[in-house]
Amino acid sequence: MLHSVCVRAISAHLNAHDVGFIPGLAGVACLLVSFFSQNAARKGASPYALAAMA
C-alpha cells in the first residue's frame, strides 16, 4: 500500500516537471535499504538463544 502511494506521488511530481520527486525517491531508497538490512540481520543466530536454553 505504502509503495503504491509513493510511486503515485513520485509520478505526479515527475509529470508536473518539478523537483519534488527527489525526497520521494530518497524515502523509497531508505525504505528498501531498511527492509533488506533488517531481513539480513535476522538471518544470523542470536547469541542469547543458548543462554535462554541453559
RODRENNU-241769 format. One record per residue (C-alpha): residue in three letters; z, y, x. Coordinates in pm, 1 decimal, padded with zeros to 6 digits, always signed. Layout:
N
SITE;ALA;Z;Y;X
...
% end
This chain:
54
SITE;MET;+00000.0;+00000.0;+00000.0
SITE;LEU;+00101.1;+00248.3;+00269.2
SITE;HIS;-00204.7;+00156.3;+00472.1
SITE;SER;-00446.6;+00239.5;+00189.4
SITE;VAL;-00273.3;+00572.7;+00126.3
SITE;CYS;-00301.2;+00665.1;+00495.3
SITE;VAL;-00666.7;+00563.9;+00508.8
SITE;ARG;-00744.8;+00770.5;+00199.3
SITE;ALA;-00563.2;+01073.2;+00339.1
SITE;ILE;-00745.1;+01044.3;+00672.2
SITE;SER;-01076.2;+01005.9;+00490.2
SITE;ALA;-01010.5;+01315.0;+00278.8
SITE;HIS;-00939.9;+01527.0;+00586.3
SITE;LEU;-01248.9;+01394.9;+00763.7
SITE;ASN;-01466.1;+01480.6;+00462.8
SITE;ALA;-01312.5;+01829.1;+00444.0
SITE;HIS;-01405.9;+01881.4;+00811.5
SITE;ASP;-01060.0;+01989.4;+00922.8
SITE;VAL;-00828.6;+01852.7;+01191.6
SITE;GLY;-00556.4;+01735.9;+00952.7
SITE;PHE;-00655.9;+01376.0;+01015.9
SITE;ILE;-00513.0;+01378.9;+01370.7
SITE;PRO;-00145.9;+01345.8;+01262.2
SITE;GLY;-00254.4;+01074.6;+01019.8
SITE;LEU;-00422.9;+00878.7;+01296.2
SITE;ALA;-00116.4;+00922.1;+01515.3
SITE;GLY;+00103.8;+00790.6;+01234.3
SITE;VAL;-00115.6;+00486.9;+01177.1
SITE;ALA;-00118.2;+00417.4;+01552.1
SITE;CYS;+00262.5;+00438.4;+01565.7
SITE;LEU;+00288.1;+00209.2;+01264.1
SITE;LEU;+00065.8;-00051.5;+01428.9
SITE;VAL;+00245.9;-00031.1;+01763.4
SITE;SER;+00581.0;-00068.0;+01587.1
SITE;PHE;+00461.3;-00364.7;+01383.1
SITE;PHE;+00317.1;-00557.2;+01677.0
SITE;SER;+00602.6;-00482.2;+01917.0
SITE;GLN;+00861.9;-00584.3;+01659.3
SITE;ASN;+00691.2;-00918.2;+01599.9
SITE;ALA;+00659.2;-00976.6;+01974.7
SITE;ALA;+01030.9;-00906.3;+02022.8
SITE;ARG;+01124.8;-01159.0;+01752.9
SITE;LYS;+00941.4;-01443.4;+01928.6
SITE;GLY;+01199.3;-01466.5;+02206.4
SITE;ALA;+01511.0;-01676.3;+02170.3
SITE;SER;+01831.1;-01488.1;+02106.9
SITE;PRO;+02085.4;-01504.6;+02388.9
SITE;TYR;+02362.1;-01502.1;+02126.9
SITE;ALA;+02241.4;-01812.8;+01944.6
SITE;LEU;+02414.8;-02051.3;+02184.7
SITE;ALA;+02741.5;-01855.1;+02170.8
SITE;ALA;+02747.7;-01883.0;+01792.3
SITE;MET;+02696.5;-02261.0;+01804.0
SITE;ALA;+02981.5;-02318.1;+02054.7
% end
